[in-house]
């Protein structure tokens, strides 16, 4: 039974029961966590706007003993990235970025570099006039590099020597 305060962004949402919402929140301190926001779908709910996809803010969680799913007590919204929701292509790209982040990182694995990469990409889509193809390509390459999927370029992948002449795609790096 602990109260936790963490800054994060909602990367998934789904309806849960009649008036509740299940949220997947990407936080810097705890990684990706699941939490329930009770009563948020009711007409008089004050937390309805802050329980939306891409809401970035300070979350007050309550974690019960032995439970994987937390309860959200309060959300102090810092940014909603609302311009993304005005363009269906930008919104679908954000959903794609959130999905691959969830697949690569998994639950409860904190990674501040991945969070900052995700936030910067969403910011570029919302407030800067960056081409969507560029944001997508940069995100995928940087995410693969952070995840350890970058090629070996500092030595030959076959023998380890520092003399490199070519890049072998199948071996994943430079070869002599």
C-alpha positions in Angstrom: 0.0 0.0 0.0 1.9 2.9 -1.3 1.2 6.3 -2.8 3.4 7.0 -5.8 3.9 10.3 -7.7 5.4 10.0 -11.2 5.6 12.1 -14.3 4.5 10.2 -17.4 2.5 10.1 -20.6 -0.5 7.9 -21.5 0.4 5.6 -24.3 -2.7 3.4 -24.3 -6.3 3.6 -23.1 -9.3 1.3 -23.0 -12.7 1.3 -21.5 -13.0 -0.7 -18.3 -16.5 -1.3 -17.0 -19.2 1.2 -17.2 -17.5 4.4 -16.1 -13.8 3.6 -15.8 -10.8 3.6 -18.0 -7.7 1.4 -18.1 -4.6 3.4 -18.8 -1.1 2.4 -19.8 1.3 5.1 -18.6 5.0 5.5 -19.6 6.8 7.0 -16.6 10.5 7.8 -16.2 10.9 6.2 -12.8 8.8 3.0 -13.2 8.7 2.4 -16.9 5.4 1.4 -18.5 2.7 0.7 -15.9 -1.0 -0.1 -16.0 -3.5 1.9 -13.9 -7.2 2.3 -13.6 -8.9 5.7 -13.5 -12.2 5.2 -11.8 -15.3 7.2 -12.7 -13.6 9.1 -15.5 -16.2 8.3 -18.2 -19.0 9.8 -16.1 -20.5 13.1 -17.4 -19.4 15.1 -14.3 -15.9 13.7 -14.1 -13.2 16.3 -13.7 -10.5 13.8 -14.8 -12.0 13.0 -18.2 -9.7 15.3 -20.2 -6.6 14.3 -18.4 -7.2 10.6 -18.9 -6.8 10.7 -22.7 -4.2 9.2 -25.0 -1.0 11.3 -25.1 -1.8 13.2 -21.9 1.5 14.2 -20.3 1.5 15.1 -16.6 2.2 14.2 -13.0 0.3 11.1 -11.9 -0.7 10.2 -8.4 -0.9 6.4 -8.2 -2.0 4.1 -5.4 -0.4 0.7 -5.5 -2.1 -2.0 -3.4 -0.1 -4.9 -1.8 0.6 -7.6 -4.4 -1.3 -5.9 -7.2 0.2 -5.2 -10.7 -2.5 -2.7 -11.7 -2.4 0.6 -9.8 -5.2 3.1 -9.2 -4.9 6.7 -10.4 -5.9 9.2 -7.7 -5.1 12.4 -9.6 -3.5 13.7 -12.8 -1.9 17.2 -13.1 -1.8 17.7 -16.8 1.3 19.4 -18.2 0.5 19.0 -21.9 -2.2 17.2 -23.9 -0.5 17.4 -27.4 -3.9 18.4 -28.8 -2.7 19.4 -32.3 -1.9 15.7 -32.9 -5.6 14.8 -32.5 -6.6 17.3 -35.3 -4.7 15.3 -37.9 -5.6 11.6 -38.3 -2.2 10.8 -39.9 -0.3 12.3 -37.0 -2.5 10.6 -34.5 -2.0 7.2 -36.2 1.7 7.7 -36.2 1.6 8.5 -32.5 -0.3 5.3 -31.9 2.3 3.4 -33.9 5.1 4.9 -31.9 3.4 4.1 -28.7 2.8 0.5 -29.8 6.4 -0.2 -30.8 7.6 1.4 -27.6 5.4 -0.9 -25.6 6.6 -3.9 -27.5 10.3 -3.1 -27.3 10.3 -1.9 -23.7 7.7 -4.1 -22.0 6.2 -3.5 -18.6 8.0 -2.0 -15.6 11.4 -1.4 -17.3 12.3 2.3 -16.8 14.3 3.9 -19.6 14.5 7.7 -19.5 16.2 7.9 -23.0 13.3 6.0 -24.6 10.8 8.3 -22.8 12.5 11.4 -23.9 12.7 10.1 -27.4 9.0 9.4 -27.4 8.1 12.8 -25.9 10.4 14.7 -28.4 8.8 12.8 -31.3 5.3 13.6 -30.2 6.3 17.2 -29.6 7.7 17.4 -33.1 4.5 16.1 -34.5 2.3 18.4 -32.4 4.1 21.7 -32.4 6.7 21.7 -35.1 6.2 21.3 -38.8 8.5 18.3 -39.1 7.7 15.8 -41.9 6.0 12.7 -40.5 8.3 10.3 -42.5 11.4 12.0 -40.9 10.0 11.7 -37.4 9.1 8.1 -37.9 12.5 7.2 -39.4 14.5 9.0 -36.7 12.3 7.4 -33.9 12.8 3.9 -35.3 16.5 4.3 -35.7 17.1 5.9 -32.4 14.9 3.4 -30.6 16.8 0.5 -32.2 20.1 2.1 -31.1 18.8 2.5 -27.5 17.5 -1.0 -27.5 20.9 -2.4 -28.5 20.0 -3.3 -32.1 22.6 -1.0 -33.7 25.3 -2.5 -36.0 28.9 -3.0 -34.9 31.0 -0.5 -36.7 34.1 -0.1 -34.5 35.7 -3.5 -35.4 35.3 -6.4 -37.8 32.5 -8.6 -36.7 34.3 -11.7 -37.9 37.8 -11.4 -36.6 37.8 -8.2 -34.4 40.5 -6.3 -36.3 40.3 -2.5 -36.7 40.7 -2.6 -40.5 37.2 -2.5 -42.1 36.5 -2.5 -45.8 32.8 -3.2 -46.1 29.5 -3.5 -44.3 27.9 -6.9 -44.1 24.1 -6.7 -43.5 23.8 -10.4 -42.6 26.6 -10.3 -40.1 25.4 -7.0 -38.6 28.5 -4.8 -39.0 31.7 -4.0 -40.7 34.0 -6.7 -42.1 37.6 -6.7 -43.2 
